[in-house]
Amino acid sequence: MANNLLEILNVRVVGTGDSVVVLAHGFGTDQSAWRSIIPYFTPNYRIVLYDLICAGSVNPDYFDFRRYTSLEPYVDDLLNILDALRIEKCAFVGHSISAMIGILASIRRPDLFTKLILIGASPRFLNDRDYHGGFERGEVEIVFTAMEANYEAWVNGYAPLVVGADVPAAVREFTRTLFNMRPDISLFVSKTVFESDLRDVLGMVRVPCCIIQTATDVSVPVSVAMYLKNHLGGRSTVKILNTEGHLPHLSAPTLLVQNLRRALSNSR
């Protein structure tokens, strides 16, 4: 699979700048989630786009249930892509699950990343004794049961909840990409994400980080953004966007672009 990984994961490089930026999407979307963001950056940056192996835009036959049981194989994919493209330095923009993939990748290869920009990131979604991740285990089990029982009904309820803002086009787009995922893969990846706990490795990050979080996000409380800032080993900043939802690149792209511009201009 390594030989044709660029083809399998629909890797694209667009833009004409000297600096490289990787845009990595979150669960339930694919690289099309960045469609409204890309035009603002192509004049000044070379942008690397790819789809996670679990995305609906990737042939589901390539998803190996024995391999993708943690986030580490996703990190392997990212690093293999960057090596195949012969990229030696880049800024990394990761949404949700990809924010955590970026964190793990930067621990393995700190030399490769000038900056991590983490959108809607969470090292652990489940609540713990002294940690508020936003979800109780019982709540998550109910979600898994709903996904298994009727995926279509679950998507139709989940998409507007996660988009959060009253932006029908964003809800339609997120619904579309969720439906593109094969339900068994979607459930499997959801379980992987909810079982993940990266709190212990945050201190190993040495790359500067910019944490971007919306003021109201059903998936990630603002307190998680502050937790990240306090526990990441590198220099980090937090920007709270005055908007709602877990997918600001879909629901508030102009606002996100302003903040991405600022974060990227500080990373050169």
Sequence and secondary structure as in RCSB ss.txt:
>XXXX:A:sequence
MANNLLEILNVRVVGTGDSVVVLAHGFGTDQSAWRSIIPYFTPNYRIVLYDLICAGSVNPDYFDFRRYTSLEPYV
DDLLNILDALRIEKCAFVGHSISAMIGILASIRRPDLFTKLILIGASPRFLNDRDYHGGFERGEVEIVFTAMEAN
YEAWVNGYAPLVVGADVPAAVREFTRTLFNMRPDISLFVSKTVFESDLRDVLGMVRVPCCIIQTATDVSVPVSVA
MYLKNHLGGRSTVKILNTEGHLPHLSAPTLLVQNLRRALSNSR
>XXXX:A:secstr
 GGGHHHHTT EEE   SEEEEEE  TT  GGGGTTTGGGTTTTEEEEEE  TTSTTS GGG  TTT SSSHHHH
HHHHHHHHHTT   EEEEEETHHHHHHHHHHHH GGGEEEEEEES  S SB BTTB  SB HHHHHHHHHHHHH 
HHHHHHHHHHHHH SS HHHHHHHHHHHHHS HHHHHHHHHHHHH   GGGGGG  S EEEEEEEE SSS HHHH
HHHHHH SS EEEEEEEEESS HHHH HHHHHHHHHHHHHT  
